[in-house]
């Protein structure tokens, strides 16, 4: 029986970045805590995905008191 090869960490981050983008597109701006919950992935993986999207200039992260709010950048 053949098994699928394990997914690389970079591929997981990329897939999670897609899930983060989709969530923000559908839900609008979210705090980091709400985003992690909405995506349903481990917090560290979501943070890595946010770094990916930030590097591609696709998101904004703004301070709102004690929390950070993530939103898609307007293009």
Order of alpha helices (4+ residues) and beta strands (2+ residues): alpha-beta-alpha-alpha-beta-beta
